[in-house]
Amino acid sequence: MAGDVVDVAVQVVGASSVSRRHELERLYRDVRTGSLHPPNTDAVLEAIGAVALGQGPEPAPDPDEE
């Protein structure tokens, strides 16, 4: 939803919206890079906790070790 709003705003404002001095540039960058952040759901936190307690999946074997 935020991405749709920012996309429309960029189209309305035009090329000046991607200038560093324009607040819309930061909003556009923040909305676009939000998908690059790792997920922070309860399932992910539970998996991390299980691994930390030794209850998670076995670690992948090191290909350099024989």
N, C-alpha and C positions, 0 to 999 in steps of 0.2 A: 504494500500500500504506500509506504513512504517513497519507494522507488518511483511509483507512478506519479505521485505528486511532484517530486523533484524533476522528473522527465518533462512533465507539462510546463513547469516553471521555467526550465531551461529553454524549451521551445518558445515560450512567450517572450522571455527576456532576450534571447538570441545569443550571439557570439560573446558579448560582454560578460555573460554569466560564467564563463570559464576563466576569467581573469582572477588572479590571486587577490585583488582588492575587493572582489565581490563576494558577499556572504554565501551566495548560491554555489560558488565553486567548492567551498568547504562542505556544504550540505550534499552536493552531488558526489564528492569524493567519499564522504562518510557512508552514504547509502550504498555506493558501489562496493566499497571494501568490507562492508559488514558481512557479506557472504564468505569472506576469506578467513574470518575468525573461527576457531574451533567451536563445536557445539558445547553448550553448557547445560545440558539437560540432566535430569536426575539419573537416567540410565547411564550416562557417561560417568557421572560422579560415583555411582555404585560400582561400575567396572574398575575405575581407578582405585577405589577403596579396596576392592577384592584383590586386586594385584598387589597392593601395598601390604595386605595381610597374608599374602601367600596363598590366596584362595582362587586366584584367577588362572587364566590359561598359562601353559608352559611357555617360557620365552623361546623365540625362534633360535634354532641352532646357529652358531657362528660358522660361516662357511670357511673361515681361515683355520679353524681347529679341526684336527682329525682324530 
